[in-house]
């Protein structure tokens, strides 16, 4: 299994989503059609995503392109500033559950995907 494949599978499993869910998320959020078999090939090192897909994956998993492509080995090397933390700072005193945070992140991805289509 390739380094990229190992990272991709780990990111997907840490997010707690199936390949089917990932396919539907990528379609809904970014307007791309990716087959489950393609994700499987990426994860098993039989194929690597194009640069465009690597960018989408880095945004989807909120990690840098450097991490996805193996330039950086630090899993915590996330995009900065963390959009969710920046938004949360504007809601002083509010507590967000993990489900709330996921909803906020999904909404951000949705808005960004709409901007990219225009």
LOMITOR-236000 format. One record per atom (N, C-alpha, C): residue number from 1; x, y, z; residue in one letter. Coordinates in pm, 1 decimal, always signed. Layout:
<nodes>
+-----+----------+----------+----------+------+
| seq |        x |        y |        z | type |
+-----+----------+----------+----------+------+
| NUM |        X |        Y |        Z |    A |
...
+-----+----------+----------+----------+------+
</nodes>
This chain:
<nodes>
+-----+----------+----------+----------+------+
| seq |        x |        y |        z | type |
+-----+----------+----------+----------+------+
|   1 |    +85.0 |   -117.9 |     +0.0 |    X |
|   1 |     +0.0 |     +0.0 |     +0.0 |    X |
|   1 |    +89.1 |   +123.7 |     +0.0 |    X |
|   2 |    +55.1 |   +221.9 |    -83.4 |    X |
|   2 |   +134.8 |   +343.8 |    -91.8 |    X |
|   2 |   +114.8 |   +430.6 |    +31.7 |    X |
|   3 |   +209.9 |   +520.4 |    +52.9 |    X |
|   3 |   +200.6 |   +612.8 |   +166.4 |    X |
|   3 |    +73.8 |   +696.4 |   +155.3 |    X |
|   4 |    +44.0 |   +744.3 |    +34.0 |    X |
|   4 |    -77.1 |   +821.2 |    +13.6 |    X |
|   4 |   -199.6 |   +737.2 |    +47.1 |    X |
|   5 |   -199.3 |   +613.4 |     +3.0 |    X |
|   5 |   -311.5 |   +523.7 |    +30.3 |    X |
|   5 |   -333.6 |   +500.8 |   +178.2 |    X |
|   6 |   -223.9 |   +480.7 |   +251.1 |    X |
|   6 |   -232.3 |   +459.9 |   +396.6 |    X |
|   6 |   -291.5 |   +583.4 |   +462.8 |    X |
|   7 |   -242.7 |   +700.4 |   +423.2 |    X |
|   7 |   -293.3 |   +824.8 |   +482.5 |    X |
|   7 |   -440.3 |   +845.5 |   +450.4 |    X |
|   8 |   -476.0 |   +822.3 |   +325.6 |    X |
|   8 |   -614.2 |   +842.3 |   +283.9 |    X |
|   8 |   -709.4 |   +750.3 |   +359.6 |    X |
|   9 |   -671.6 |   +624.7 |   +371.5 |    X |
|   9 |   -757.0 |   +529.3 |   +443.3 |    X |
|   9 |   -768.1 |   +568.5 |   +590.4 |    X |
|  10 |   -657.9 |   +609.3 |   +648.8 |    X |
|  10 |   -658.8 |   +649.9 |   +790.2 |    X |
|  10 |   -747.9 |   +773.0 |   +809.5 |    X |
|  11 |   -735.8 |   +871.8 |   +721.6 |    X |
|  11 |   -818.7 |   +991.8 |   +731.2 |    X |
|  11 |   -967.0 |   +956.7 |   +720.1 |    X |
|  12 |   -999.5 |   +869.5 |   +625.2 |    X |
|  12 |  -1139.1 |   +829.8 |   +604.9 |    X |
|  12 |  -1192.6 |   +754.5 |   +726.4 |    X |
|  13 |  -1115.1 |   +661.0 |   +776.8 |    X |
|  13 |  -1158.6 |   +583.2 |   +892.5 |    X |
|  13 |  -1167.2 |   +669.5 |  +1018.2 |    X |
|  14 |  -1073.4 |   +763.5 |  +1034.7 |    X |
|  14 |  -1079.3 |   +853.7 |  +1149.6 |    X |
|  14 |  -1202.9 |   +943.1 |  +1145.1 |    X |
|  15 |  -1247.1 |   +973.2 |  +1025.5 |    X |
|  15 |  -1368.1 |  +1053.5 |  +1008.7 |    X |
|  15 |  -1492.8 |   +967.2 |  +1028.7 |    X |
|  16 |  -1472.9 |   +835.2 |  +1029.7 |    X |
|  16 |  -1582.9 |   +742.4 |  +1054.7 |    X |
|  16 |  -1680.1 |   +729.7 |   +939.1 |    X |
|  17 |  -1627.0 |   +737.4 |   +817.1 |    X |
|  17 |  -1716.1 |   +728.2 |   +701.6 |    X |
|  17 |  -1676.9 |   +612.2 |   +611.5 |    X |
|  18 |  -1776.1 |   +560.0 |   +543.7 |    X |
|  18 |  -1753.2 |   +451.8 |   +447.7 |    X |
|  18 |  -1709.7 |   +512.1 |   +314.2 |    X |
|  19 |  -1663.3 |   +426.3 |   +224.9 |    X |
|  19 |  -1628.4 |   +473.1 |    +90.9 |    X |
|  19 |  -1752.1 |   +526.3 |    +19.6 |    X |
|  20 |  -1866.8 |   +460.4 |    +40.8 |    X |
|  20 |  -1991.4 |   +506.6 |    -20.7 |    X |
|  20 |  -2026.9 |   +647.4 |    +26.2 |    X |
|  21 |  -2014.0 |   +672.1 |   +155.9 |    X |
|  21 |  -2043.6 |   +804.5 |   +212.2 |    X |
|  21 |  -1945.3 |   +907.3 |   +156.3 |    X |
|  22 |  -1819.5 |   +869.2 |   +146.3 |    X |
|  22 |  -1719.2 |   +959.7 |    +92.1 |    X |
|  22 |  -1753.2 |   +996.4 |    -52.3 |    X |
|  23 |  -1794.2 |   +898.8 |   -131.5 |    X |
|  23 |  -1833.6 |   +925.0 |   -271.1 |    X |
|  23 |  -1949.1 |  +1024.3 |   -277.3 |    X |
|  24 |  -2050.5 |  +1002.4 |   -194.7 |    X |
|  24 |  -2165.7 |  +1092.7 |   -197.5 |    X |
|  24 |  -2129.4 |  +1231.1 |   -145.2 |    X |
|  25 |  -2043.0 |  +1238.9 |    -42.7 |    X |
|  25 |  -1998.0 |  +1369.0 |     +8.7 |    X |
|  25 |  -1921.5 |  +1446.8 |    -98.6 |    X |
|  26 |  -1828.3 |  +1379.1 |   -164.8 |    X |
|  26 |  -1747.4 |  +1446.1 |   -267.2 |    X |
|  26 |  -1833.7 |  +1494.7 |   -383.0 |    X |
|  27 |  -1934.8 |  +1417.5 |   -416.0 |    X |
|  27 |  -2026.4 |  +1457.7 |   -521.7 |    X |
|  27 |  -2107.8 |  +1579.6 |   -480.0 |    X |
|  28 |  -2164.0 |  +1573.9 |   -359.3 |    X |
|  28 |  -2248.3 |  +1683.4 |   -310.7 |    X |
|  28 |  -2168.8 |  +1810.7 |   -284.4 |    X |
|  29 |  -2051.1 |  +1795.9 |   -227.0 |    X |
|  29 |  -1973.5 |  +1912.8 |   -185.6 |    X |
|  29 |  -1891.0 |  +1974.7 |   -297.6 |    X |
|  30 |  -1840.1 |  +1890.6 |   -387.2 |    X |
|  30 |  -1745.4 |  +1939.8 |   -487.2 |    X |
|  30 |  -1790.4 |  +1916.2 |   -631.2 |    X |
|  31 |  -1905.1 |  +1851.9 |   -647.3 |    X |
|  31 |  -1957.2 |  +1828.8 |   -781.5 |    X |
|  31 |  -1874.5 |  +1733.3 |   -864.6 |    X |
|  32 |  -1804.9 |  +1640.5 |   -798.6 |    X |
|  32 |  -1724.8 |  +1541.9 |   -870.7 |    X |
|  32 |  -1784.4 |  +1403.4 |   -851.1 |    X |
|  33 |  -1772.0 |  +1322.6 |   -952.8 |    X |
|  33 |  -1823.1 |  +1186.2 |   -945.9 |    X |
|  33 |  -1704.9 |  +1090.7 |   -934.5 |    X |
|  34 |  -1692.9 |  +1030.0 |   -817.4 |    X |
|  34 |  -1584.4 |   +935.3 |   -793.0 |    X |
|  34 |  -1646.4 |   +802.4 |   -752.3 |    X |
|  35 |  -1604.8 |   +697.4 |   -817.7 |    X |
|  35 |  -1655.7 |   +563.7 |   -786.2 |    X |
|  35 |  -1587.1 |   +509.5 |   -661.4 |    X |
|  36 |  -1660.3 |   +425.3 |   -590.8 |    X |
|  36 |  -1605.5 |   +357.8 |   -472.9 |    X |
|  36 |  -1479.0 |   +279.9 |   -511.1 |    X |
|  37 |  -1479.1 |   +221.4 |   -628.9 |    X |
|  37 |  -1362.5 |   +143.8 |   -674.0 |    X |
|  37 |  -1239.5 |   +233.7 |   -691.9 |    X |
|  38 |  -1261.1 |   +358.8 |   -729.5 |    X |
|  38 |  -1149.2 |   +452.6 |   -744.2 |    X |
|  38 |  -1087.5 |   +482.1 |   -608.1 |    X |
|  39 |  -1172.3 |   +506.9 |   -508.6 |    X |
|  39 |  -1122.2 |   +531.6 |   -373.1 |    X |
|  39 |  -1046.8 |   +408.5 |   -323.1 |    X |
|  40 |  -1100.2 |   +291.7 |   -350.6 |    X |
|  40 |  -1033.1 |   +167.3 |   -311.3 |    X |
|  40 |   -895.0 |   +156.3 |   -377.2 |    X |
|  41 |   -886.8 |   +191.0 |   -505.0 |    X |
|  41 |   -757.2 |   +186.4 |   -574.7 |    X |
|  41 |   -659.5 |   +286.1 |   -514.3 |    X |
|  42 |   -709.1 |   +405.1 |   -478.9 |    X |
|  42 |   -622.5 |   +503.8 |   -413.6 |    X |
|  42 |   -570.1 |   +449.1 |   -282.0 |    X |
|  43 |   -661.8 |   +394.0 |   -200.8 |    X |
|  43 |   -623.8 |   +345.1 |    -67.8 |    X |
|  43 |   -531.6 |   +224.4 |    -74.5 |    X |
|  44 |   -543.3 |   +143.8 |   -178.6 |    X |
|  44 |   -460.9 |    +23.6 |   -192.1 |    X |
|  44 |   -335.6 |    +46.8 |   -275.8 |    X |
|  45 |   -309.8 |   +172.1 |   -313.3 |    X |
|  45 |   -188.4 |   +205.9 |   -386.1 |    X |
|  45 |   -184.4 |   +159.0 |   -529.2 |    X |
|  46 |   -299.4 |   +124.4 |   -585.7 |    X |
|  46 |   -303.5 |    +79.1 |   -725.1 |    X |
|  46 |   -315.4 |   +196.4 |   -821.4 |    X |
|  47 |   -349.8 |   +312.5 |   -766.0 |    X |
|  47 |   -366.8 |   +432.2 |   -846.2 |    X |
|  47 |   -352.7 |   +552.7 |   -752.8 |    X |
|  48 |   -307.9 |   +665.0 |   -805.4 |    X |
|  48 |   -299.0 |   +786.4 |   -724.8 |    X |
|  48 |   -394.2 |   +890.6 |   -781.5 |    X |
|  49 |   -451.4 |   +973.0 |   -694.9 |    X |
|  49 |   -542.6 |  +1076.1 |   -744.4 |    X |
|  49 |   -467.0 |  +1181.8 |   -824.7 |    X |
|  50 |   -538.1 |  +1243.2 |   -918.0 |    X |
|  50 |   -480.5 |  +1355.5 |   -991.0 |    X |
|  50 |   -460.9 |  +1471.2 |   -892.7 |    X |
|  51 |   -388.4 |  +1572.2 |   -934.8 |    X |
|  51 |   -366.2 |  +1688.7 |   -849.4 |    X |
|  51 |   -499.1 |  +1752.3 |   -811.5 |    X |
|  52 |   -591.8 |  +1761.4 |   -904.1 |    X |
|  52 |   -722.7 |  +1819.7 |   -874.6 |    X |
|  52 |   -793.7 |  +1740.9 |   -764.2 |    X |
|  53 |   -793.3 |  +1608.6 |   -774.4 |    X |
|  53 |   -856.5 |  +1527.0 |   -670.8 |    X |
|  53 |   -780.2 |  +1535.3 |   -538.5 |    X |
|  54 |   -648.2 |  +1542.5 |   -544.6 |    X |
|  54 |   -568.8 |  +1557.0 |   -421.9 |    X |
|  54 |   -606.4 |  +1686.4 |   -349.8 |    X |
|  55 |   -626.8 |  +1793.0 |   -425.5 |    X |
|  55 |   -670.9 |  +1919.5 |   -364.9 |    X |
|  55 |   -806.8 |  +1904.0 |   -297.9 |    X |
|  56 |   -897.7 |  +1838.0 |   -366.4 |    X |
|  56 |  -1031.2 |  +1815.2 |   -310.8 |    X |
|  56 |  -1020.4 |  +1731.4 |   -183.3 |    X |
|  57 |   -938.7 |  +1627.3 |   -186.4 |    X |
|  57 |   -922.2 |  +1541.6 |    -68.4 |    X |
|  57 |   -862.3 |  +1618.5 |    +48.5 |    X |
|  58 |   -765.7 |  +1706.0 |    +20.8 |    X |
|  58 |   -705.2 |  +1783.2 |   +129.7 |    X |
|  58 |   -808.0 |  +1876.9 |   +191.8 |    X |
|  59 |   -893.8 |  +1934.2 |   +108.9 |    X |
|  59 |   -999.4 |  +2021.2 |   +162.8 |    X |
|  59 |  -1102.5 |  +1939.2 |   +239.5 |    X |
|  60 |  -1142.1 |  +1826.6 |   +183.6 |    X |
|  60 |  -1243.2 |  +1740.3 |   +245.9 |    X |
|  60 |  -1198.4 |  +1691.8 |   +384.0 |    X |
|  61 |  -1071.6 |  +1653.8 |   +395.2 |    X |
|  61 |  -1021.0 |  +1602.5 |   +522.7 |    X |
|  61 |   -955.6 |  +1710.7 |   +608.9 |    X |
|  62 |   -953.9 |  +1834.1 |   +559.3 |    X |
|  62 |   -896.8 |  +1947.8 |   +631.3 |    X |
|  62 |   -750.7 |  +1924.4 |   +670.4 |    X |
|  63 |   -674.5 |  +1878.0 |   +573.1 |    X |
|  63 |   -530.4 |  +1863.0 |   +589.4 |    X |
|  63 |   -463.7 |  +1932.6 |   +471.5 |    X |
|  64 |   -336.8 |  +1960.1 |   +485.2 |    X |
|  64 |   -266.9 |  +2026.5 |   +375.5 |    X |
|  64 |   -243.3 |  +1930.4 |   +259.9 |    X |
|  65 |   -224.1 |  +1989.1 |   +144.2 |    X |
|  65 |   -187.6 |  +1910.0 |    +27.5 |    X |
|  65 |    -52.6 |  +1842.7 |    +50.9 |    X |
|  66 |    +34.6 |  +1909.3 |   +125.6 |    X |
|  66 |   +164.3 |  +1850.6 |   +160.8 |    X |
|  66 |   +146.7 |  +1719.5 |   +237.8 |    X |
|  67 |    +50.3 |  +1714.0 |   +327.4 |    X |
|  67 |    +28.7 |  +1591.5 |   +404.1 |    X |
|  67 |    -23.4 |  +1480.1 |   +312.1 |    X |
|  68 |   -123.2 |  +1511.6 |   +231.8 |    X |
|  68 |   -181.4 |  +1411.4 |   +141.4 |    X |
|  68 |    -75.0 |  +1353.7 |    +48.3 |    X |
|  69 |    +11.1 |  +1439.7 |     -4.4 |    X |
|  69 |   +109.0 |  +1394.5 |   -103.6 |    X |
|  69 |   +238.2 |  +1339.8 |    -44.3 |    X |
|  70 |   +252.9 |  +1347.0 |    +87.7 |    X |
|  70 |   +369.0 |  +1288.2 |   +151.8 |    X |
|  70 |   +485.5 |  +1382.7 |   +174.4 |    X |
|  71 |   +470.1 |  +1509.4 |   +140.9 |    X |
|  71 |   +577.6 |  +1605.8 |   +166.7 |    X |
|  71 |   +591.7 |  +1627.6 |   +316.6 |    X |
|  72 |   +478.8 |  +1630.6 |   +386.3 |    X |
|  72 |   +478.0 |  +1644.2 |   +531.7 |    X |
|  72 |   +431.9 |  +1513.2 |   +592.8 |    X |
|  73 |   +498.2 |  +1470.7 |   +698.0 |    X |
|  73 |   +462.3 |  +1345.8 |   +764.8 |    X |
|  73 |   +374.0 |  +1368.9 |   +887.1 |    X |
|  74 |   +354.3 |  +1492.7 |   +923.9 |    X |
|  74 |   +281.0 |  +1525.3 |  +1045.5 |    X |
|  74 |   +131.1 |  +1529.0 |  +1018.2 |    X |
|  75 |    +58.3 |  +1433.2 |  +1075.6 |    X |
|  75 |    -86.7 |  +1427.9 |  +1056.0 |    X |
|  75 |   -154.9 |  +1553.3 |  +1110.6 |    X |
|  76 |    -95.5 |  +1615.4 |  +1208.0 |    X |
|  76 |   -153.0 |  +1735.6 |  +1268.3 |    X |
|  76 |   -123.0 |  +1860.0 |  +1186.1 |    X |
|  77 |    -58.8 |  +1841.9 |  +1074.5 |    X |
|  77 |    -22.1 |  +1952.7 |   +987.6 |    X |
|  77 |   -145.4 |  +1997.3 |   +909.4 |    X |
|  78 |   -244.0 |  +2047.9 |   +982.1 |    X |
|  78 |   -370.5 |  +2087.1 |   +921.6 |    X |
|  78 |   -363.4 |  +2227.6 |   +866.5 |    X |
|  79 |   -459.4 |  +2257.9 |   +783.1 |    X |
|  79 |   -467.6 |  +2390.8 |   +725.9 |    X |
|  79 |   -479.0 |  +2493.8 |   +837.3 |    X |
|  80 |   -411.7 |  +2602.7 |   +820.0 |    X |
|  80 |   -421.2 |  +2710.3 |   +916.5 |    X |
|  80 |   -459.9 |  +2837.4 |   +843.7 |    X |
|  81 |   -539.5 |  +2922.1 |   +902.3 |    X |
|  81 |   -603.1 |  +2899.8 |  +1030.1 |    X |
|  81 |   -716.6 |  +2798.8 |  +1017.7 |    X |
|  82 |   -744.2 |  +2728.4 |  +1123.9 |    X |
|  82 |   -853.2 |  +2633.1 |  +1125.4 |    X |
|  82 |   -983.6 |  +2711.3 |  +1113.6 |    X |
|  83 |  -1051.9 |  +2692.7 |  +1003.6 |    X |
|  83 |  -1173.7 |  +2767.7 |   +975.0 |    X |
|  83 |  -1275.9 |  +2751.1 |  +1086.0 |    X |
|  84 |  -1292.4 |  +2629.8 |  +1134.7 |    X |
|  84 |  -1390.6 |  +2605.3 |  +1239.1 |    X |
|  84 |  -1356.8 |  +2681.4 |  +1365.9 |    X |
|  85 |  -1231.3 |  +2681.5 |  +1407.2 |    X |
|  85 |  -1191.7 |  +2755.7 |  +1527.0 |    X |
|  85 |  -1208.4 |  +2905.5 |  +1507.3 |    X |
|  86 |  -1181.1 |  +2952.8 |  +1386.9 |    X |
|  86 |  -1199.0 |  +3095.3 |  +1358.1 |    X |
|  86 |  -1345.3 |  +3134.1 |  +1369.7 |    X |
|  87 |  -1432.0 |  +3052.7 |  +1314.3 |    X |
|  87 |  -1575.8 |  +3080.0 |  +1323.6 |    X |
|  87 |  -1622.4 |  +3070.2 |  +1468.5 |    X |
|  88 |  -1578.6 |  +2966.8 |  +1538.8 |    X |
|  88 |  -1620.3 |  +2947.2 |  +1678.6 |    X |
|  88 |  -1579.8 |  +3064.1 |  +1766.6 |    X |
|  89 |  -1470.7 |  +3130.8 |  +1733.8 |    X |
|  89 |  -1424.4 |  +3245.1 |  +1813.4 |    X |
|  89 |  -1525.9 |  +3359.0 |  +1811.4 |    X |
|  90 |  -1609.2 |  +3363.3 |  +1709.4 |    X |
|  90 |  -1710.3 |  +3468.9 |  +1698.6 |    X |
|  90 |  -1835.2 |  +3438.6 |  +1781.5 |    X |
|  91 |  -1841.4 |  +3321.6 |  +1839.2 |    X |
|  91 |  -1955.3 |  +3281.0 |  +1921.2 |    X |
|  91 |  -1907.7 |  +3257.4 |  +2063.6 |    X |
|  92 |  -1853.7 |  +3361.5 |  +2121.1 |    X |
|  92 |  -1794.2 |  +3356.9 |  +2254.6 |    X |
|  92 |  -1889.8 |  +3292.9 |  +2355.1 |    X |
|  93 |  -1841.8 |  +3193.4 |  +2424.3 |    X |
|  93 |  -1920.0 |  +3128.3 |  +2529.1 |    X |
|  93 |  -2005.1 |  +3012.5 |  +2481.6 |    X |
|  94 |  -2017.1 |  +2993.7 |  +2351.6 |    X |
|  94 |  -2096.4 |  +2882.9 |  +2298.9 |    X |
|  94 |  -2014.2 |  +2754.6 |  +2299.3 |    X |
|  95 |  -2077.6 |  +2646.0 |  +2333.8 |    X |
|  95 |  -2013.0 |  +2515.5 |  +2328.8 |    X |
|  95 |  -2067.7 |  +2440.2 |  +2208.7 |    X |
|  96 |  -1977.3 |  +2382.7 |  +2128.2 |    X |
|  96 |  -2018.4 |  +2306.6 |  +2011.7 |    X |
|  96 |  -1984.0 |  +2159.7 |  +2032.2 |    X |
|  97 |  -2083.6 |  +2072.8 |  +2012.1 |    X |
|  97 |  -2059.3 |  +1928.8 |  +2020.2 |    X |
|  97 |  -1984.2 |  +1885.1 |  +1894.5 |    X |
|  98 |  -1935.4 |  +1762.5 |  +1893.5 |    X |
|  98 |  -1866.9 |  +1711.0 |  +1774.7 |    X |
|  98 |  -1962.4 |  +1708.4 |  +1655.9 |    X |
|  99 |  -2089.5 |  +1674.3 |  +1680.8 |    X |
|  99 |  -2189.7 |  +1673.7 |  +1573.4 |    X |
|  99 |  -2211.0 |  +1815.3 |  +1519.9 |    X |
| 100 |  -2215.2 |  +1914.5 |  +1610.5 |    X |
| 100 |  -2228.1 |  +2055.1 |  +1568.5 |    X |
| 100 |  -2110.7 |  +2094.1 |  +1480.0 |    X |
| 101 |  -1990.0 |  +2057.8 |  +1521.7 |    X |
| 101 |  -1869.9 |  +2092.6 |  +1445.9 |    X |
| 101 |  -1872.4 |  +2030.0 |  +1307.4 |    X |
| 102 |  -1917.5 |  +1905.7 |  +1300.2 |    X |
| 102 |  -1924.6 |  +1838.4 |  +1170.9 |    X |
| 102 |  -2027.1 |  +1907.7 |  +1081.0 |    X |
| 103 |  -2141.8 |  +1948.1 |  +1138.9 |    X |
| 103 |  -2242.6 |  +2021.1 |  +1061.2 |    X |
| 103 |  -2186.1 |  +2152.6 |  +1008.3 |    X |
| 104 |  -2111.7 |  +2223.8 |  +1092.0 |    X |
| 104 |  -2052.0 |  +2351.2 |  +1051.1 |    X |
| 104 |  -1951.4 |  +2327.8 |   +938.6 |    X |
| 105 |  -1866.1 |  +2227.1 |   +954.7 |    X |
| 105 |  -1766.6 |  +2196.4 |   +850.5 |    X |
| 105 |  -1834.1 |  +2157.6 |   +719.6 |    X |
| 106 |  -1941.9 |  +2077.4 |   +728.4 |    X |
| 106 |  -2013.7 |  +2037.8 |   +607.3 |    X |
| 106 |  -2076.9 |  +2158.3 |   +538.8 |    X |
| 107 |  -2130.3 |  +2251.2 |   +618.2 |    X |
| 107 |  -2190.1 |  +2370.7 |   +560.8 |    X |
| 107 |  -2083.0 |  +2456.2 |   +491.9 |    X |
| 108 |  -1967.5 |  +2468.5 |   +554.6 |    X |
| 108 |  -1858.0 |  +2544.6 |   +494.2 |    X |
| 108 |  -1819.0 |  +2481.4 |   +360.4 |    X |
| 109 |  -1805.2 |  +2349.4 |   +358.2 |    X |
| 109 |  -1769.7 |  +2280.3 |   +234.1 |    X |
| 109 |  -1876.8 |  +2302.9 |   +127.1 |    X |
| 110 |  -2003.4 |  +2299.5 |   +169.1 |    X |
| 110 |  -2114.5 |  +2321.8 |    +76.5 |    X |
| 110 |  -2106.3 |  +2460.9 |    +14.5 |    X |
| 111 |  -2086.2 |  +2562.8 |    +97.9 |    X |
| 111 |  -2076.8 |  +2700.2 |    +48.1 |    X |
| 111 |  -1957.1 |  +2714.6 |    -46.3 |    X |
| 112 |  -1844.0 |  +2656.8 |     -8.1 |    X |
| 112 |  -1725.8 |  +2664.1 |    -94.5 |    X |
| 112 |  -1748.0 |  +2593.4 |   -227.7 |    X |
| 113 |  -1818.8 |  +2480.7 |   -223.8 |    X |
| 113 |  -1843.8 |  +2407.0 |   -348.5 |    X |
| 113 |  -1934.7 |  +2487.4 |   -440.9 |    X |
| 114 |  -2030.1 |  +2561.1 |   -385.4 |    X |
| 114 |  -2116.8 |  +2646.1 |   -466.9 |    X |
| 114 |  -2036.3 |  +2756.3 |   -533.9 |    X |
| 115 |  -1940.5 |  +2811.4 |   -460.4 |    X |
| 115 |  -1857.3 |  +2918.4 |   -515.5 |    X |
| 115 |  -1772.5 |  +2865.8 |   -631.8 |    X |
| 116 |  -1724.5 |  +2743.7 |   -619.3 |    X |
| 116 |  -1637.9 |  +2686.4 |   -722.6 |    X |
| 116 |  -1715.7 |  +2657.0 |   -851.7 |    X |
| 117 |  -1845.0 |  +2630.3 |   -838.8 |    X |
| 117 |  -1927.2 |  +2598.9 |   -955.9 |    X |
| 117 |  -1962.1 |  +2723.9 |  -1035.3 |    X |
| 118 |  -1956.8 |  +2838.8 |   -969.7 |    X |
| 118 |  -1992.2 |  +2965.6 |  -1037.4 |    X |
| 118 |  -1878.1 |  +3023.7 |  -1114.4 |    X |
+-----+----------+----------+----------+------+
</nodes>
